[in-house]
Amino acid sequence: MDTAIDGPKETWVLAEFADPTKLVEATRLMRERGFTHMDYYAPFWVHGGSEALGLPRSKVPMLALIGAMVGLVTAFTFQTWMNSIDYAIDVGGRPYLSGPAWIPIMFELTVLISAFSIVFGLFGLSKLPQPYHPVFECEAFRSASTHGYWLSVEAREGQGSEKVLEAVKALGATQTAVVNGERE
C-alpha cells in the first residue's frame, strides 16, 4: 500500500506596487513590522531594494579572493614541483626556482580559478537553478518580468496570510494574491 506523505504547506502573499519607489518603501516598512522572509521581483535592478530587505553584505568578493588565492598557490606549487623537483633541467645555469618566469602562469590560473569560484559561488548562493517556485502559479505575477513590481512575503507561524495581506494592502498594493504550495 503506497501512502503519500505531504510536507508542510507554505503560503506566500504577493503584492504588486505601482512603481519601484513604492516597492522599496513597502519592503522596508514590512521588514520594520517584523516580516523577514520576503523577496521582491522587478524587471530591472531596483536601487535600495537590498537594503530594504535587510540583506547582508555580499559574499562574492570573499569567494573571488579565496578563488584567487587557491589559483595562485596552485600555480606556484605545480610549477615548483614540475620544474624544481620532479623534472629539474639545468638550462644555461638558470635557477630551478625561478619566480619571475612563472608570473604569467600564476596570473592566468589566479584569474581562472577566481572566475570559476565567482560563477559557481553565485549559483550556490542564489540557489540556482530554481526552475519552480509556487509564486509562479499566480497568473498576474507574470508581469514581474516585464513591467510589474512585486513583493512576496512568506506567511510564517504567527503571521497568518490574512495579517500579511492586510499589511501589504495598507501600504498601497495595487493587486494582491495568496499562493499556497510546496517548493520542489
C-alpha positions in Angstrom: 0.0 0.0 0.0 1.5 3.3 -1.1 0.9 6.3 1.1 1.9 9.8 0.2 3.4 11.9 3.0 2.7 15.5 2.5 5.1 18.0 3.8 4.1 21.3 5.4 2.4 23.6 3.0 3.9 27.1 2.6 1.9 30.2 2.0 3.1 33.4 0.2 1.3 36.7 -0.1 2.1 38.5 -3.4 1.6 42.2 -3.7 2.1 44.4 -6.8 3.1 48.0 -6.4 2.8 50.9 -8.9 6.4 51.9 -9.1 9.8 50.8 -7.8 10.0 53.5 -5.1 6.7 52.3 -3.6 8.0 48.8 -3.7 11.2 49.7 -1.8 9.3 51.7 0.8 6.7 48.9 1.3 9.6 46.3 1.6 11.3 48.5 4.2 8.1 49.0 6.2 7.2 45.3 6.1 10.6 44.4 7.5 10.2 47.0 10.2 6.9 45.3 11.1 8.7 42.0 11.7 8.2 40.2 8.4 11.6 38.7 7.5 11.0 36.1 4.8 10.5 38.4 1.8 11.7 38.9 -1.7 10.9 41.4 -4.4 10.7 40.9 -8.1 11.1 43.6 -10.8 12.1 43.7 -14.4 15.3 45.5 -13.5 17.6 46.2 -10.5 15.9 48.4 -8.0 18.0 50.9 -6.2 17.7 50.4 -2.4 16.0 47.1 -2.6 18.7 45.1 -1.0 18.9 47.5 1.9 15.1 47.4 2.3 15.2 43.6 2.5 18.0 43.8 5.1 20.3 41.6 3.1 23.8 41.1 4.5 26.9 42.2 2.6 27.7 40.1 -0.5 29.9 37.1 -0.1 31.0 37.3 -3.7 34.2 39.3 -3.0 35.3 36.8 -0.5 34.6 34.0 -3.0 36.7 35.8 -5.5 39.6 36.3 -3.0 39.6 32.7 -1.9 39.5 31.5 -5.6 42.4 33.9 -6.5 44.5 32.6 -3.6 43.8 29.0 -4.4 44.8 29.6 -8.1 48.0 31.5 -7.1 49.1 28.8 -4.6 48.2 26.0 -7.0 50.1 27.6 -9.9 53.2 28.2 -7.7 53.1 24.7 -6.2 52.7 23.0 -9.6 55.5 24.9 -11.2 57.8 24.4 -8.2 57.1 20.6 -8.3 57.4 20.2 -12.0 60.4 22.5 -12.7 62.4 22.2 -9.5 61.7 18.7 -8.0 60.1 16.2 -10.4 61.9 17.1 -13.7 64.6 19.6 -13.0 66.6 20.5 -16.0 69.6 22.9 -15.8 69.4 25.1 -18.9 72.1 27.8 -19.1 72.7 27.8 -15.4 69.3 29.3 -14.6 67.9 28.7 -11.1 65.5 25.8 -10.6 63.2 28.1 -8.5 62.5 31.0 -10.9 59.6 33.1 -9.7 59.7 35.8 -12.4 59.4 33.2 -15.2 56.3 31.8 -13.5 54.4 35.0 -13.2 52.3 34.6 -16.4 51.1 31.1 -15.4 50.4 32.2 -11.8 48.4 35.2 -13.1 46.4 33.1 -15.5 45.5 30.4 -13.0 44.6 33.1 -10.4 42.1 34.7 -12.8 40.7 31.4 -14.0 40.1 29.9 -10.6 38.7 33.2 -9.3 36.3 33.4 -12.2 35.1 29.8 -11.7 34.6 30.4 -7.9 32.5 33.5 -8.6 30.3 31.8 -11.2 29.7 28.6 -9.2 29.5 30.5 -5.9 26.8 32.7 -7.4 24.8 29.7 -8.4 25.2 28.2 -4.9 24.3 31.5 -3.1 21.4 32.1 -5.3 20.1 28.6 -5.0 20.1 28.3 -8.8 18.8 26.6 -10.8 15.4 27.0 -9.3 13.0 26.1 -12.1 9.9 26.1 -9.9 8.6 28.2 -7.1 4.9 28.3 -6.1 4.6 32.0 -6.7 5.0 31.2 -10.4 1.5 29.7 -10.3 -0.1 33.2 -10.0 -1.1 34.4 -13.4 -0.7 38.1 -12.7 2.8 37.5 -11.4 4.0 37.1 -15.0 4.2 40.9 -15.2 7.2 40.8 -12.9 9.4 40.1 -15.9 8.1 42.9 -18.0 6.6 45.8 -16.1 5.4 44.8 -12.6 6.9 45.4 -9.2 6.1 42.6 -6.8 6.8 41.8 -3.2 6.4 38.2 -1.9 6.1 37.7 1.8 6.1 34.2 3.2 3.4 33.8 5.9 5.2 32.1 8.8 3.8 30.8 12.1 2.3 33.7 14.0 2.0 35.6 10.7 -1.1 34.3 9.1 -1.8 35.1 5.4 -4.7 37.4 6.5 -2.3 39.5 8.6 0.2 39.8 5.8 -2.5 40.6 3.3 -3.9 43.4 5.4 -0.4 44.8 5.9 0.5 45.0 2.2 -2.9 46.4 1.3 -2.4 49.2 3.9 1.0 50.0 2.2 -0.7 50.7 -1.2 -0.5 47.4 -3.1 -2.4 47.7 -6.3 -3.0 43.9 -6.6 -2.6 41.1 -4.1 -2.7 37.3 -4.3 -2.2 34.4 -1.8 -0.3 31.4 -3.1 -0.1 28.0 -1.3 2.2 25.3 -2.3 5.5 23.4 -1.7 8.9 24.1 -3.2 10.3 21.2 -5.1 
